[in-house]
Amino acid sequence: QVLGIEPEKVFVLNEDVDLNYKVCVLPKGVTIKSSGGVLKNGQLVGQDTRILYKDAVFENITIKGTWIVPAIKTSLFKNLEYENSLKDVLSLTNPIIKNRVYIDNGLYVVSTNKNEDACLTLSSNTELYLDGTIKIVPNAYTDYDILRIEGENIVVKGKGTIIGDKFSHLSKDGEWGMGIRVQK
């Protein structure tokens, strides 16, 4: 058992749980219920994991695996001031269910570490409500996407902003840096 969690059960998170920078693979079908505590400092791997929450559930956590969380809000995370934090938010999406992702007001910094890469990817059956600002770290790559949309049934709404590096690009080459790229 991981963290005393049994498969197919509800794990009530009523106090902070420090993973001590380790990887925690959750049993299949577990539901995490937020009740005042957060999971922090490590990597959490879901296996069809559900989350019931009102307040933050994660702090300094990298998200992997499969999740069943139809409504995903940035408020699930106690701190999203680190670079590429939105990757963890979007890692909670699952293309086989309908996902609604809410990116609240605030500045979210993203980066890419190779050419032809996407900073963020939206997969099938996702509605993104962008009210914050997504800003890319200047780079020297010729081809990259801040937001890549891949799949079907994807909607982007909101009054948010996506800021590229047009005026701060680190190379004279490159015309394929996209704010949003839509592909199937």
N, C-alpha and C positions, 0 to 999 in steps of 0.2 A: 504494500500500500504506500502511496505517495502522499505525504502530508496527512496521513490518517484518512485518506479519501477512498471510499469503496466505489467500484464501478456502478454506474447508473444511479448514484446517490446525489444528494445536495450537500455541498460543502459550504457551510455558513462562515463567512469571513468577517468575524467580529473583532479581530485585532490584527495588527500588521504581522505579516509573515515574510521574513527575510530569507531569500533563497541563497544568499551568500555567493552570488555570481555563478551559480550552478544551473544546469539544465533540469527542468522538472517536466516530465512527460505525464500528463494527466491520464487517468484511466478512461476508457471509452464511455461516452454518454454522461459524464459528470456535469452537474450544474453548479456553477459558482454563484452564491447569493451574497451580495455585498450588504454588510451590516455594520459599517463603521471602520473596517480594516482595509488594508491594501496588500497586495502581493508586490514585493519589491526586490530589485537587485538580482536579475538573472534572466533566464530564457524560459518561457512557458510554451509547451507544445500541447495544443489541444487535439482531442480525438472526438469530433462531433460534440464539442463542449458548448454548453449554453451559459449565458450570464444573465442574472437578474440583478439590476443595480439602480440606485438613485444617485449615488455619489461616485467618486473615483474608486477604481478597483486596482489599477496598476500604477506603479511608480518605478521608473528605470527598468522596464521589462521589455524584452524583445519577444515578439509574438510569432509563432510558427504553428504548423499543423492545420487541422480543420476545425471550424467553429460554426455554430448555428446561433447567430446573433442578428436578428432581422433589423434592429435599430442600433446603429453604432454611432456614438457621439464622442467628440474629442474630450468631453468631460469624463469619460471612462479612465482617462490618464491624468494623474496628479500633476505631471510636468511634461510639457511637449516643447520645451525650449531647446532641445538638442537637435542637431542636424539630422534630417531624414526621419524625424519622429512620425510623420504621417504614414510612413511605410508600415509601422506597427499598427496604426489605426486601420489601414486598408487590409492588413493581414488577417483581420477578423472577418472579412467578407468571404462569401462562399457562393460560387457561381450556380449552385443547384437550388438555392433559395433566393427569394427577393430580399435584397439588402437596401437599407436607407442609411447613408453615411452623412452625418452632420458635422461639418467643419466650422466651428464657432469663430467669432471674431478673434483676431490675433495674428501674429506673424509666424509663419512656418517656413523654415529654411530647408531647402532640398539641394542635393548635389548628385552628380553622376561621376563614376570613376572610370568610365571607358566610353569609347566612341560607339554609336548606334545603341545606346542604352536609354532606358526610361527612368526618370527619377521616381515616378509614381505610375502605377497601372491600375485601371479600372477594368474589371472583368464582367462577364455577362450578368444580367439581372441586378444591376446596381444603379441606384439613384443617388447622386452626389449633390448635397446642398452645401454650396461653398459660400460662406459669409466672411471668411478670413482672407488673408493674403498669403499666397504661396510665392516664394522668391528663390530663384536658383542662385547658387554660389557661382561666380564667374569661372569659366573654364576655357580651355583651348581646343575643345573637340569640334569637329565639323558637322556631326550628325547626332542629335540627341533630342529627347522629348522631356518636357517638364511633366506633362500629363499625357499618358498613352491610353487610348480607349480601344480595347480589344474584345470583341464578342458582340453579343446581341442584347437588346433590351437595356440599354444604358442611357441614362438621362443625367444631364448636368444643369443645375439650377442655382440661383442665389445671386447675391450682389457682391460677391468676393472679387479678388483680383489675382491675376497670375503675372508675375514680373520676371521677364527674361534678362539676359545679359547683353542685349544689343549694344548698349553703350559702354559696357565694361568687359566685353569678351576679351580673352587673353591671347587671341591670335588674329591675324588678318584674314586667315582662311575660315571658311565655314559659312554656309547659307542655309543649312538644314537644321538649325536649332529651333525646334518647334515648341510653342507654348502648349498647344493641344494637338495631338496627332490622333486621327481616327483611322483605324484599320480593322479589317476583319480577319 
